[in-house]
Amino acid sequence: MRSDFRSAEVREILDLIDAFAEVTMPFSTVEYHISSRKRLVEDLRATIGSA
């Protein structure tokens, strides 16, 4: 997995993650930990933000 993002790329990716989060449905608490929303919003945001 790529981890050497320039700051402009990080901002662009985080903007895309935010847009995705706005249009996706939330998952129930029971299934959230295995949901695509968690993987593509919460987990990816944390990974990109720490790069």
C-alpha distance (Angstrom), angle and dihedral (degrees) to the residues before:
residue distance angle dihedral
M1 . . .
R2 3.77 . .
S3 3.79 115.8 .
D4 3.81 105.7 164.2
F5 3.79 101.1 91.5
R6 3.79 123.8 161.1
S7 3.81 114.7 -126.3
A8 3.82 91.7 -106.7
E9 3.80 89.7 53.6
V10 3.80 91.8 48.6
R11 3.81 91.4 53.0
E12 3.81 91.4 47.8
I13 3.81 93.1 48.9
L14 3.80 92.3 46.6
D15 3.82 89.4 50.6
L16 3.82 89.5 52.7
I17 3.80 90.9 48.6
D18 3.81 89.9 50.9
A19 3.81 91.3 50.0
F20 3.81 90.6 49.5
A21 3.81 90.7 49.0
E22 3.80 91.1 53.0
V23 3.80 94.4 55.6
T24 3.79 101.4 38.8
M25 3.76 124.2 88.4
P26 3.78 118.0 -114.2
F27 3.79 116.6 -114.2
S28 3.76 126.5 -129.7
T29 3.78 117.2 -93.9
V30 3.80 90.2 -110.1
E31 3.80 95.6 57.7
Y32 3.81 100.4 28.2
H33 3.81 95.1 95.5
I34 3.84 90.3 61.1
S35 3.81 97.2 36.4
S36 3.78 128.0 117.3
R37 3.80 87.3 -127.7
K38 3.81 91.2 62.2
R39 3.80 91.9 44.8
L40 3.83 96.5 44.3
V41 3.80 99.4 35.2
E42 3.79 113.5 25.5
D43 3.81 100.4 26.4
L44 3.80 96.8 39.1
R45 3.82 92.3 45.2
A46 3.80 89.6 53.3
T47 3.81 92.3 46.8
I48 3.80 94.6 47.8
G49 3.78 93.1 42.1
S50 3.80 92.2 54.5
A51 3.83 94.0 47.2
